[in-house]
Amino acid sequence: MRGWLCWFWMPVWVAYAFKMVVVVPHKCGSMFMYSFFAELAKEKGALHFNENACHANGVLCPESTLIEPFLALNDGQSGILGPIRNVSLIWKYITAFKADTKFLIQVRDPRDRLISAYYSFSTRHAPPPGVNPVAMNKQQLALQAITVNEYALQNIDIEKALLENIAKLSQRANAQVVRMEDMEHQHVLWLNKVAPLAEINATTAQAIAEKIGTKTYSFHIRDTSEHQYQRYLNSSVRNELYIQFQWFLQTYYNDATA
């Protein structure tokens, strides 16, 4: 009697996991981005790793403590990391991210970012929870001792290093660059770039944006498209910044003027 050995092929279904890293340098709209992706995480049932969502005795969690838990997600777990403001920190772990991890990078005209940082750090904000008010006051006084033009010139090299890291990160597969200016003034364009990477349709993206608009600020926070650097910097400093940042401005802004 001859026996038969039969093999049956059975498909094995593996749950799809969505993983995204959101990179938003300081003063590039990170608070709106935090709220947007916190809602997106709820929509997708994904874990959200962000310093604003992690408070220990009123102190924000360091960004460095959020990356490794994100990397430790198993293949069936979805997660969103960020916004991460420290771009260089991403590069410390860049080889550890899975190849299919999506990267959304929000940029801002670096000249405007410098202006915003100067006024933010020197006068605008009270010390955040957990920050020594004496140390904060020293920083504010140090910045108040120099002009915004001096601050911009002193921070050129730091800004260039940031822009170079952003440019390198944007070359990664599954990376998308969006602009803060579009988020504020051309929100449909902004949403149409974010939605495909986030794997949602434009209607869902719009609904999320409208839901959080009253919590943070609306897309149309400014009534004018005037750049801050045009208002606050003198012509010689504007020319110098343009020379230093020209490659970035022409790549991401099609900007050929100072």
Summary of the structure (lengths in Angstrom):
residues: 258
radius of gyration: 21.6
end to end distance: 90.2
largest distance: 98.5
contacts: 711
relative contact order: 0.15
helix: 53%
strand: 11%
